[in-house]
C-alpha cells in the first residue's frame, strides 16, 4: 500500500482544543490510521438489520440520538470539497457499533452521561434545549464542556467514532462508496471483507 503523504497533525488533544482546526486533525489522524495494514481487520461482524426501529437504541431515546447527530454534524460539517458526518453515515455507523453485544457497555453509560451534562448546561446557560440552540450557542456549550476532564474525554469519543465512520470499509455501514477514502486519496488494503455487513439502523 503506497504511503499517504500529508502534513503531520497540528492538534494535540492533550494540550489543545478539539475544536482547533478539527477538520485538519481528522484528516491527518485518519490518514495515519488508514496507512496501517490492519485498521479494521479485527472489526467484528455486525448483527442483521433491524426491520423496525426500536423506541431506544443502546439505551438512548431517538431524541437523544438526534442530539448526537447534531453534535457530529457540528464537529464535522459538510463542505464543498470534503464529506461531513452526514455524508459518511456517521450516526448509523455509531449506532451499529455501539449496539454490538461485545461492545464495552461503559461507552453507552458514558454517552448518556455526556448528553445529560450537555443538556443541563444548555438549560442553565441559555434556558433552552441544546437541540434548539443556534450554531454559536452550541459551540459555546461544547467548548465549555471540553474544558472539563469528562467533557474532553466525551468529545474525544465522539471524534473517534467519526474517524471510524470516515475510514471503515463501506461494507460496515460507514464511508459509503468509499467517500472518505476518496477524500484522503487512499487505496484500501486487500483482502476486503467477504460480504456485506448491513447496518443495524437505517
Secondary structure, DSSP 8 states (H G I E B T S, - for coil): ------------TTTS-TTTTHHHHHHHHHHHHHTSTTSSTT--------SS--SEETTEEHHHHHHHHHHHHHHS--BTTB--TTTTTHHHHHHHHHTSTTS-HHHHHHHHHHHHHHHHHHHHHHSS-GGGS-HHHHHHHHHHHHTSHHHHHHHHHHHHHHHHHHHS-GGGTSSGGGHHHHHHT----SS--SS----S--
